[in-house]
């Protein structure tokens, strides 16, 4: 029997005995380490095991054993029959393991790839301890040995040394411990530090009090109610060993992209199991920030603030009632032509021609004479809609308050809603102003009018910051200054550049230097499709705008602001 047949047969046996109901595949690779595995954690329904046949020349017969145990490993991510598994499902993976680990790593400056790696290593250790109750796991030991053998000095990193030692404590026998011991770090001081880290984890997790009673150890590790505490302890202790190049290959993660290996991460690729790749998709990130927002939690750990807020406001804007114009009309058009006569070059155009035969049997051009028609819808251009859309957004300190400007005895805003994921609160004037702008973006997007390069935004407070392009405009919108309210004279020309653009302003109070800039501002506004949204009572600015026939809308209810932006835009430019 060939090596491939032996591996295929061995894996098939484990698939059957583990009662794995999904699909699976074994494939040859040229990778090192010489064995790898992955499981799709979204549905736990697809296992892929890769092996490099060259290892058969290094350690004859060991590839089959490694493939056997890697198959058991992957199945037990969900649950190998008769065992418990880890993490079992997506909810446990995220809430009980990834969350606590990411929270512990974030203050220490580690990136999301480091968190994915640590989560994989932690879950592997638990599921190995689970399997070790009945299986020897010689193949996992061989995998650890394979990793060490391929190191330049045949020594593990400090982190990996501790990782292997923890696994040996949880399930290894004397022979297995001896097998991997040759790859442990030789430096005695480093070994002392590693021992302290492992002992610290055992103490914090509660495992130290169980001695070497592996039945009790497995019981504690298999109880998902303990995972948050254990995962946090694991991250707190093992992160002390996460020095540059600490991350050597584990079964689901090569270590690329982690600390010291950032440049090895291929653009667009995510290391780890299939769920780690799912976590990088926008739909997952939206669910993640939405959940944090609904629970009143802060932005999830290791999720960048700008990205999180951008995705959150996009998702909230999608819930607004938008009027969508299809920009289509129906016209009768021919579906097919039939009938024919001889082509007359003196009176016929060159449309709807075909080849045929004349009465003498010679080939000639024929003109089709009849057509079957039907109503066909087709897109029309949204003529009249401004190409450039610009928002001048008041980001002064007063925008942190609600529309009633409520505050405590110290003048700090109160009753501004949830401030976990949205730092300025989801009942603040600034929140509703932002939602109005994001609502406009969603309106443009759904009407196929959103152009990345024609969006602009002005961030007006102690200084006037102008951004052009969708990405930069979003960054300005999500970076409020919360200072004074000044429109810099030198920026007005940039604000009103071009002609007949859609430009609107949102403010809740006076512009401090209005008298100095009003003539130039009004002159610029009259060159465009301009309107102003005033949150609260009118003032000198709004009076001057109205005197010059510029539209001013008074906003009393913050919740109406978002829809008002869309309503005005829609009514002004919709085709009649």
C-alpha positions in Angstrom: 0.0 0.0 0.0 1.4 3.4 -0.9 2.1 6.1 1.7 -0.9 8.2 0.4 -3.2 5.2 0.7 -2.1 4.4 4.2 -2.6 8.0 5.3 -6.0 8.2 3.5 -7.1 5.0 5.2 -5.9 6.1 8.6 -7.7 9.4 8.4 -10.9 7.8 7.1 -10.9 5.5 10.1 -10.6 8.4 12.5 -13.4 10.3 10.7 -15.6 7.3 11.1 -14.7 6.5 14.8 -14.9 10.2 15.7 -18.3 10.3 14.1 -17.4 13.4 12.1 -20.3 14.2 9.8 -18.7 16.8 7.5 -16.5 16.5 4.5 -12.7 15.9 4.6 -9.7 15.9 2.4 -6.1 14.7 2.6 -3.6 16.4 0.3 0.1 16.4 -0.4 2.1 19.6 0.3 5.8 20.7 0.3 5.4 22.6 3.6 7.4 22.3 6.8 6.4 21.2 9.4 5.5 18.1 7.4 1.9 17.8 8.7 -0.9 20.3 9.0 -4.6 20.4 9.6 -7.5 22.8 9.6 -11.2 22.8 10.3 -13.9 25.2 9.3 -15.1 26.5 12.7 -18.1 28.3 11.2 -19.9 25.0 10.7 -17.2 22.6 12.0 -18.0 20.7 8.8 -14.8 20.6 6.7 -11.4 19.1 7.6 -8.3 19.4 5.5 -5.1 17.5 6.4 -1.9 18.2 4.5 1.3 16.1 4.6 4.7 16.4 3.1 5.9 12.9 2.0 9.6 13.9 2.4 9.2 13.2 6.1 9.0 9.5 5.4 12.7 9.6 4.6 13.5 11.3 7.9 11.3 9.2 10.3 9.8 6.2 8.5 6.3 5.4 9.5 5.7 8.5 11.5 3.7 10.5 8.9 0.8 8.0 9.3 0.9 8.4 13.1 1.0 12.2 12.8 -1.9 12.2 10.3 -3.9 10.0 12.7 -3.5 12.3 15.6 -3.9 15.5 13.6 -7.3 14.0 12.4 -8.3 13.4 16.0 -7.1 16.9 16.8 -9.3 18.5 14.1 -12.4 16.5 14.9 -12.0 17.3 18.6 -12.3 21.0 17.8 -16.0 20.2 17.7 -16.1 16.9 19.6 -14.6 13.5 18.8 -17.1 10.8 19.8 -16.7 10.1 23.5 -14.8 13.3 24.3 -15.7 16.9 25.0 -13.9 19.0 22.4 -12.7 22.6 22.3 -14.0 25.1 21.5 -17.1 23.1 20.3 -18.9 26.0 18.7 -18.4 29.6 17.5 -19.9 31.3 20.5 -17.5 29.6 22.9 -14.6 30.3 20.6 -15.3 34.0 20.6 -16.9 34.8 24.0 -15.1 32.4 26.3 -11.6 32.2 24.7 -10.8 34.9 22.0 -12.4 37.7 24.0 -10.5 37.2 27.3 -7.2 36.5 25.5 -7.6 39.6 23.3 -8.4 41.8 26.3 -5.3 40.6 28.1 -3.1 41.2 25.0 -4.4 44.5 23.8 -2.7 46.7 26.5 0.6 45.0 25.8 0.7 46.1 22.2 0.2 42.8 20.5 -1.8 42.6 17.2 -4.8 40.6 16.2 -2.6 37.9 14.6 -0.9 37.4 17.9 -4.3 36.9 19.5 -5.3 34.4 16.9 -2.1 32.4 17.4 -2.5 32.4 21.2 -6.1 31.3 20.9 -5.1 28.4 18.7 -2.4 27.3 21.0 -4.7 27.5 24.0 -7.5 25.5 22.4 -5.0 22.9 21.2 -3.7 22.4 24.7 -7.2 21.8 26.1 -8.4 19.5 23.3 -5.1 17.5 23.6 -5.6 17.1 27.3 -9.1 15.8 26.5 -7.9 13.3 23.9 -5.0 12.3 26.2 -7.5 10.5 28.5 -7.7 7.7 26.0 -5.2 8.2 23.2 -1.4 8.3 23.5 -1.0 11.2 21.1 2.4 10.0 19.8 1.6 11.8 16.5 1.3 15.2 18.3 4.6 14.5 20.1 6.2 13.8 16.7 4.8 17.1 15.4 6.5 19.0 18.3 9.7 17.1 17.5 9.3 18.0 13.8 9.1 21.7 14.7 12.2 21.6 16.9 14.3 19.7 14.3 13.7 22.4 11.7 14.9 25.2 13.9 18.4 26.5 13.0 19.8 25.7 16.4 17.3 22.9 17.1 15.9 24.8 20.0 12.4 26.0 20.6 11.6 29.7 21.3 10.8 30.4 25.0 7.1 30.6 24.3 7.1 27.3 22.3 9.2 25.7 25.0 6.5 26.6 27.6 3.8 25.5 25.2 5.3 22.0 24.8 6.0 21.7 28.5 2.4 22.5 29.3 1.2 19.9 26.9 3.5 17.3 28.4 2.3 18.2 31.8 -1.3 17.7 30.7 -1.0 14.4 28.8 2.6 13.4 28.0 4.3 10.2 29.2 8.0 9.6 30.0 8.9 8.5 26.5 7.2 11.5 24.9 8.8 14.0 27.3 12.2 12.6 26.5 11.4 12.8 22.8 10.8 16.6 22.9 13.3 17.5 25.7 16.3 17.7 23.3 14.7 20.8 21.7 14.2 22.7 25.0 16.2 25.9 25.5 19.6 25.2 26.9 20.0 28.5 28.8 19.4 27.9 32.5 18.2 31.4 33.3 15.7 31.2 30.5 14.5 27.8 31.7 14.0 29.3 35.2 11.8 32.0 33.6 9.8 29.5 31.6 9.2 27.3 34.6 7.9 30.3 36.5 5.5 31.2 33.7 4.1 27.7 33.5 3.7 27.6 37.3 2.1 31.0 37.3 -0.5 29.8 34.8 -1.2 26.6 36.7 -1.7 28.7 39.9 -4.0 31.3 38.3 -6.1 28.8 36.4 -6.7 26.6 39.5 -4.8 23.6 38.0 -2.0 23.8 40.5 -4.3 22.7 43.3 -5.1 19.5 41.5 -1.6 18.1 41.7 -0.9 15.5 39.0 -4.4 14.1 39.0 -5.1 14.1 35.3 -8.7 13.1 35.6 -9.4 16.1 37.8 -7.3 18.3 35.5 -9.2 17.2 32.4 -12.5 17.8 34.2 -11.5 21.4 35.0 -10.3 22.1 31.5 -13.3 20.5 29.8 -15.8 22.6 31.7 -16.5 25.6 29.4 -17.6 27.7 32.4 -13.9 27.8 33.4 -12.6 28.8 30.0 -12.8 32.6 30.4 -10.7 32.5 33.6 -8.3 29.9 32.3 -7.9 31.8 28.9 -7.2 35.1 30.6 -4.6 33.5 32.9 -3.0 31.8 29.9 -2.7 35.1 28.1 -1.4 37.0 31.1 1.4 34.5 31.8 2.4 33.2 28.4 2.4 36.7 26.9 5.5 37.4 29.0 7.3 34.9 26.6 5.9 36.5 23.4 9.2 37.9 22.3 10.0 38.6 18.6 9.9 35.4 16.6 8.2 33.5 19.5 5.5 31.9 17.4 6.7 28.6 15.9 4.3 26.5 13.9 1.3 24.8 15.6 -1.1 22.6 13.7 -3.4 25.4 12.5 -1.0 28.4 12.5 2.5 28.8 11.0 3.2 31.9 13.2 3.5 34.3 10.2 2.4 37.8 11.0 3.0 37.6 14.7 5.4 39.7 16.7 8.8 39.8 15.0 7.3 38.1 11.9 5.0 40.8 10.7 6.6 41.1 7.3 6.0 37.4 6.6 2.2 37.9 6.7 0.9 37.8 3.1 -1.5 40.7 2.3 -5.1 39.6 2.6 -4.2 36.3 4.3 -5.1 35.4 7.8 -3.2 32.7 9.7 -5.0 30.2 11.9 -8.1 28.1 11.5 -11.0 28.8 9.2 -12.8 30.8 11.9 -9.8 33.1 12.2 -10.2 33.9 8.6 -14.0 34.4 9.1 -13.2 36.9 11.8 -11.4 39.2 9.3 -14.4 39.4 7.1 -16.5 42.6 7.3 -19.8 40.8 8.0 -18.3 39.2 11.2 -16.7 42.5 12.3 -20.1 44.2 11.9 -21.7 41.6 14.1 -19.0 42.0 16.6 -19.3 45.7 17.0 -23.1 45.6 16.9 -23.1 43.2 19.7 -20.8 45.3 21.8 -22.9 48.4 21.1 -26.2 46.7 22.0 -24.7 45.4 25.3 -23.2 48.8 26.1 -19.7 47.4 25.9 -16.6 49.2 24.6 -15.1 48.6 21.2 -13.9 44.9 21.2 -10.2 44.4 22.1 -7.8 44.5 19.2 -10.4 46.0 16.9 -9.2 49.4 15.6 -11.4 52.3 16.8 -11.9 53.9 13.4 -12.8 50.6 11.7 -15.2 49.7 14.5 -17.0 53.0 14.5 -17.2 53.2 10.7 -18.8 49.7 10.5 -21.1 50.5 13.3 -22.4 53.7 11.8 -22.8 52.0 8.4 -24.9 49.3 10.0 -27.1 51.9 11.9 -27.5 53.9 8.7 -28.8 50.9 6.8 -31.7 50.8 9.3 -32.9 54.2 8.2 -35.9 54.5 5.9 -34.3 55.3 2.6 -36.2 56.1 -0.6 -34.4 54.2 -3.3 -34.8 55.3 -6.9 -34.1 52.6 -9.5 -33.4 55.2 -12.2 -35.0 52.9 -14.7 -37.7 53.3 -17.4 -39.4 51.0 -19.8 -39.1 51.2 -23.6 -40.4 48.9 -26.4 -37.4 47.2 -28.0 -37.1 44.4 -30.6 -36.4 41.0 -29.2 -35.8 39.2 -32.5 -36.2 39.9 -36.2 -37.9 37.7 -38.9 -38.9 37.8 -42.5 -36.4 38.9 -45.2 -36.0 40.6 -48.7 -33.1 41.4 -50.9 -30.8 44.2 -49.6 -31.1 47.5 -51.5 -28.0 49.5 -51.0 -29.7 52.7 -52.2 -32.4 52.8 -49.5 -31.4 50.3 -46.7 -29.1 50.9 -43.8 -26.7 48.2 -42.6 -28.7 47.1 -39.6 -30.5 43.7 -39.3 -28.7 42.1 -42.2 -28.2 38.4 -42.9 -27.0 36.1 -45.7 -29.3 34.3 -48.0 -29.7 33.1 -51.6 -31.2 34.8 -54.6 -33.4 33.0 -57.1 -30.4 31.8 -59.0 -28.9 30.2 -55.9 -26.2 32.8 -55.5 -25.3 34.1 -52.0 -26.6 37.7 -51.3 -27.3 40.0 -48.4 -30.9 39.9 -47.0 -32.7 42.6 -45.0 -34.9 41.4 -42.1 -38.3 43.1 -42.4 -40.2 42.5 -39.2 -39.5 42.5 -35.4 -41.2 41.1 -32.3 -41.0 43.7 -29.5 -41.6 43.8 -25.8 -41.2 46.2 -22.9 -37.6 46.3 -21.7 -36.6 48.2 -18.6 -33.2 50.0 -18.7 -31.2 52.3 -16.5 -31.2 56.0 -17.1 -28.7 58.5 -15.9 -29.6 60.4 -12.7 -29.1 63.7 -14.5 -29.1 66.8 -12.4 -27.7 65.1 -9.3 -24.5 66.9 -8.1 -21.3 65.1 -8.7 -19.6 66.4 -5.5 -21.2 66.0 -2.0 -19.7 67.9 0.9 -20.7 68.2 4.5 -19.4 70.9 6.9 -19.8 69.3 10.3 -19.7 71.2 13.6 -17.5 69.1 16.0 -17.4 71.7 18.8 -17.7 70.8 22.5 -21.4 71.6 22.6 -22.1 68.8 20.2 -21.3 66.3 23.0 -24.6 67.3 24.7 -28.1 66.0 23.9 -30.6 68.3 22.1 -31.8 69.6 25.4 -28.2 70.5 26.4 -28.6 68.7 29.7 -25.6 68.7 32.1 -24.6 68.0 35.7 -23.4 70.5 38.3 -19.9 70.5 36.7 -21.3 71.2 33.3 -20.5 67.8 31.9 -23.1 66.3 29.5 -25.6 63.8 30.9 -28.4 61.7 29.3 -26.3 61.2 26.1 -27.2 57.5 25.8 -24.8 54.6 25.6 -21.1 55.6 25.6 -19.5 52.1 25.4 -18.8 51.6 21.7 -19.7 55.2 20.8 -17.6 57.5 23.0 -19.7 60.6 22.5 -22.9 58.7 23.3 -25.8 57.6 21.0 -28.1 60.3 22.2 -25.7 63.2 21.7 -26.1 65.8 19.0 -22.9 64.7 17.4 -24.2 61.1 17.1 -27.2 62.3 15.2 -25.2 64.6 13.0 -22.9 61.7 12.2 -25.8 59.4 11.5 -27.2 62.1 9.1 -24.0 62.0 7.1 -23.7 58.2 7.1 -27.4 58.1 6.1 -26.6 60.2 3.1 -23.7 57.9 2.2 -26.1 54.9 2.4 -28.7 56.7 0.3 -26.1 57.5 -2.4 -24.8 53.9 -2.2 -28.2 52.3 -2.6 -29.0 54.7 -5.5 -25.7 53.9 -7.2 -24.5 57.5 -6.8 -21.7 56.9 -4.3 -18.3 57.8 -5.7 -15.2 57.3 -3.5 -13.5 60.4 -4.8 -16.3 63.0 -4.8 -17.1 62.9 -1.1 -15.8 65.6 1.1 -16.1 66.7 4.7 -15.1 69.6 6.9 -14.4 69.1 10.6 -15.1 72.5 12.2 -14.2 73.3 15.7 -11.1 75.0 17.1 -9.6 74.5 13.6 -11.1 73.7 10.2 -10.0 70.4 8.8 -10.9 69.6 5.2 -10.9 66.0 3.9 -11.5 64.9 0.3 -12.3 61.3 -0.6 -14.5 58.9 1.2 -11.9 57.2 3.4 -10.3 60.5 4.6 -13.7 62.1 5.1 -14.8 59.2 7.4 -11.6 59.6 9.4 -12.3 63.3 10.0 -15.9 62.6 10.8 -15.0 60.1 13.4 -12.3 62.3 15.0 -14.3 65.2 16.5 -12.3 68.0 18.1 -14.9 69.1 20.7 -13.4 72.5 21.0 -14.6 76.0 19.9 -16.5 76.8 16.7 -14.5 78.7 14.1 -14.6 78.5 10.3 -11.2 79.5 9.1 -11.3 82.2 6.5 -8.5 80.5 4.5 -10.5 77.3 4.2 -13.7 78.8 2.7 -12.4 78.7 -0.9 -11.7 75.0 -0.5 -15.1 74.3 1.0 -16.9 75.9 -1.9 -14.6 75.0 -4.7 -16.2 74.2 -8.0 -19.9 74.9 -8.8 -23.3 73.3 -8.2 -22.1 70.7 -5.7 -24.3 69.4 -2.9 -23.0 71.1 0.2 -24.7 71.3 3.6 -23.7 72.4 7.1 -24.7 71.0 10.5 -24.3 73.1 13.7 -25.9 73.6 17.0 -24.9 77.2 17.8 -23.1 80.3 16.8 -20.0 80.4 14.7 -17.6 82.6 16.7 -16.1 84.4 13.7 -19.3 84.6 11.6 -19.2 88.4 11.1 -15.7 88.1 9.7 -16.5 85.4 7.2 -20.2 85.7 6.4 -20.0 87.6 3.1 -17.4 85.2 1.7 -19.3 82.2 3.0 -22.7 83.2 1.7 -21.2 84.1 -1.7 -19.7 80.6 -1.9 -22.9 78.9 -0.7 -25.0 80.5 -3.5 -22.8 78.9 -6.1 -24.0 75.4 -5.0 -27.0 73.3 -3.9 -26.6 74.4 -0.3 -28.7 73.9 2.9 -28.1 74.3 6.6 -29.3 72.1 9.5 -29.6 74.0 12.7 -29.9 71.9 15.9 -31.7 74.1 18.3 -32.8 77.7 18.1 -31.8 79.9 15.1 -29.1 82.5 15.5 -27.3 85.3 13.5 -25.8 82.8 11.0 -29.2 81.3 10.2 -30.8 84.7 9.9 -28.2 85.8 7.4 -28.5 82.6 5.4 -32.3 82.9 5.1 -32.0 86.6 4.2 -29.9 85.5 1.2 -32.5 82.8 0.2 -30.4 79.9 1.4 -32.3 77.0 2.9 -32.2 76.6 6.7 -33.9 73.7 8.5 -34.4 73.9 12.3 -33.9 70.5 14.0 -35.6 70.1 17.3 -35.4 66.3 17.6 -32.0 64.7 17.1 -33.6 61.4 15.9 -35.2 63.3 12.9 -31.8 64.8 11.8 -30.6 61.7 9.9 -33.8 61.4 7.9 -34.0 65.1 7.3 -30.6 65.1 5.4 -31.9 62.3 3.1 -35.3 63.9 2.7 -34.0 67.2 1.6 -31.4 65.6 -0.8 -34.0 63.3 -2.2 -36.7 65.9 -2.8 -34.2 68.3 -4.3 -32.7 66.0 -6.9 -35.2 63.2 -7.7 -36.4 63.0 -11.3 -40.0 64.0 -11.6 
